[in-house]
């Protein structure tokens, strides 16, 4: 039957066909909402054992699938296959708004949401919205307080591996983000972006009491304490207008 392509076992709910009865039984779990394979670290449930195995790599940080064209590694084979396409210059899906090209239709469709401002994936715990399901999944780790990536030098834990990598630069003193207009270097890209505003003379955070303007929100917050003393800063941040 496998060679003929015949799929005699049909699902009564969605008419999808399967080669074996066991595959049909597994599929039907999707409809009943049963997720028998549970992650012992975060409690997330899965219909298939194979999906649980893939999920566990999120906690262990294991990335066994390596790209032959660059140093990137992936936890899943399908992610590697997709990544390899990014090395190709062929990007058939182009955005009409900003002309950005995409390898896959799914990435192109996700990108369009950026322009629409739509955030269809909502967190049930805090109602925060996200553009992609993967962003929502990452966000949920904040609520369960799981910090699997630990700094071996000071013991501080992080939700994301990328945050641990940034943190390690504090210990090493590494500052890979350099300003092209002056000799200053920074450990983090966001700090460099903030610094570049100094060269542009743009100061978007303006004090409504005295009119003094600031490049960063942190500088603005420190300044308003001169006017308000120890009163809570949080409510005053909203008074900063973007010039």
NORCOR-V531031 format. One record per residue. N is the residue number from 1. RES is the residue in one letter. PSI is psi in whole degrees, -180 to 180 (NA if undefined). OMEGA is omega as a letter, one per 20 degrees, with the letter a starting at -180 (999 if undefined). BURIAL is I if it has 9 or more other C-alpha atoms within 8 Angstrom, else O. Layout:
N:RES:PSI:OMEGA:BURIAL
N:RES:PSI:OMEGA:BURIAL
This chain:
1:X:-36:a:O
2:X:-38:a:O
3:X:-31:a:O
4:X:-16:a:O
5:X:5:a:O
6:X:138:r:O
7:X:84:a:I
8:X:-17:a:O
9:X:107:a:I
10:X:141:r:I
11:X:129:a:I
12:X:-20:a:O
13:X:-33:a:O
14:X:2:r:O
15:X:10:r:O
16:X:140:a:O
17:X:151:a:I
18:X:151:a:I
19:X:-41:a:I
20:X:159:r:I
21:X:-35:a:O
22:X:-37:r:O
23:X:-38:r:I
24:X:-43:a:I
25:X:-43:r:O
26:X:-43:a:I
27:X:-40:a:O
28:X:-19:r:I
29:X:-29:r:I
30:X:-41:a:I
31:X:-35:a:O
32:X:-9:r:O
33:X:11:a:O
34:X:131:r:O
35:X:84:a:I
36:X:-17:a:O
37:X:107:a:I
38:X:140:r:I
39:X:126:a:I
40:X:-10:a:O
41:X:-37:a:O
42:X:-5:r:O
43:X:-1:r:O
44:X:139:a:O
45:X:152:a:I
46:X:148:r:I
47:X:-40:a:I
48:X:145:r:I
49:X:-36:a:O
50:X:-36:r:O
51:X:-35:r:I
52:X:-43:r:I
53:X:-45:r:O
54:X:-42:a:I
55:X:-39:a:O
56:X:-27:r:I
57:X:-23:r:I
58:X:-40:a:I
59:X:-38:a:O
60:X:-22:a:O
61:X:7:a:O
62:X:133:r:O
63:X:83:a:I
64:X:-14:a:O
65:X:112:a:I
66:X:141:r:I
67:X:133:r:I
68:X:-14:a:O
69:X:-18:r:O
70:X:173:a:O
71:X:-1:a:O
72:X:144:r:O
73:X:157:a:I
74:X:152:r:I
75:X:-27:a:I
76:X:146:a:I
77:X:-39:a:O
78:X:-32:r:O
79:X:-38:r:I
80:X:-45:a:I
81:X:-42:r:O
82:X:-42:a:O
83:X:-40:a:O
84:X:-33:r:I
85:X:-27:a:O
86:X:-20:r:O
87:X:-19:r:O
88:X:143:r:O
89:X:-7:a:O
90:X:110:r:O
91:X:89:a:I
92:X:-18:a:O
93:X:107:a:I
94:X:137:r:I
95:X:129:a:I
96:X:-18:a:O
97:X:-47:a:O
98:X:1:r:O
99:X:6:r:O
100:X:137:a:O
101:X:151:a:I
102:X:146:r:I
103:X:-42:a:I
104:X:155:r:I
105:X:-37:a:O
106:X:-41:r:O
107:X:-39:r:I
108:X:-44:a:I
109:X:-39:r:O
110:X:-39:a:I
111:X:-38:a:O
112:X:-29:r:I
113:X:-30:r:I
114:X:-42:a:I
115:X:-33:a:O
116:X:-21:a:O
117:X:4:a:O
118:X:138:r:O
119:X:83:a:I
120:X:-16:a:O
121:X:112:a:I
122:X:140:r:I
123:X:127:a:I
124:X:-19:a:O
125:X:-33:a:O
126:X:1:r:O
127:X:13:r:O
128:X:141:a:O
129:X:151:a:I
130:X:151:a:I
131:X:-40:a:I
132:X:158:r:I
133:X:-36:a:O
134:X:-36:r:O
135:X:-38:r:I
136:X:-43:r:I
137:X:-44:r:O
138:X:-42:a:O
139:X:-39:a:O
140:X:-27:r:I
141:X:-26:r:I
142:X:-39:a:I
143:X:-35:a:O
144:X:1:r:O
145:X:24:r:O
146:X:128:r:I
147:X:81:a:I
148:X:-17:a:I
149:X:108:a:I
150:X:139:r:I
151:X:125:a:I
152:X:-14:a:O
153:X:-35:a:O
154:X:-5:r:O
155:X:-1:a:O
156:X:138:a:O
157:X:152:a:I
158:X:148:r:I
159:X:-40:a:I
160:X:145:r:I
161:X:-36:a:O
162:X:-35:r:O
163:X:-36:r:I
164:X:-43:r:I
165:X:-44:r:O
166:X:-42:a:I
167:X:-40:a:O
168:X:-26:r:I
169:X:-23:r:I
170:X:-41:a:I
171:X:-37:a:O
172:X:-21:a:O
173:X:8:a:O
174:X:136:r:O
175:X:83:a:I
176:X:-14:a:O
177:X:105:a:I
178:X:140:r:I
179:X:130:a:I
180:X:-11:a:O
181:X:-19:r:O
182:X:-177:a:O
183:X:3:a:O
184:X:143:r:O
185:X:154:a:I
186:X:151:r:I
187:X:-27:a:I
188:X:145:a:I
189:X:-38:a:O
190:X:-31:r:O
191:X:-37:r:I
192:X:-43:r:I
193:X:-42:r:O
194:X:-42:a:I
195:X:-38:a:I
196:X:-25:r:I
197:X:-28:r:I
198:X:-42:a:I
199:X:-31:a:O
200:X:-11:a:O
201:X:11:r:O
202:X:127:r:O
203:X:89:a:I
204:X:-17:a:I
205:X:109:a:I
206:X:131:r:I
207:X:127:a:I
208:X:-11:r:O
209:X:-49:a:O
210:X:-5:r:O
211:X:-1:r:O
212:X:139:a:O
213:X:152:a:I
214:X:150:r:I
215:X:-43:a:I
216:X:157:r:I
217:X:-36:r:I
218:X:-44:r:O
219:X:-40:r:I
220:X:-45:a:I
221:X:-43:r:I
222:X:-39:a:O
223:X:-45:a:O
224:X:-20:r:I
225:X:-23:r:I
226:X:-39:a:O
227:X:-34:a:O
228:X:0:r:O
229:X:-130:a:O
230:X:10:r:O
231:X:151:a:O
232:X:133:a:O
233:X:-27:a:I
234:X:-45:a:O
235:X:-24:a:O
236:X:-21:a:I
237:X:-34:a:I
238:X:-20:a:O
239:X:-9:r:O
240:X:126:r:I
241:X:144:r:O
242:X:122:a:O
243:X:NA:999:O
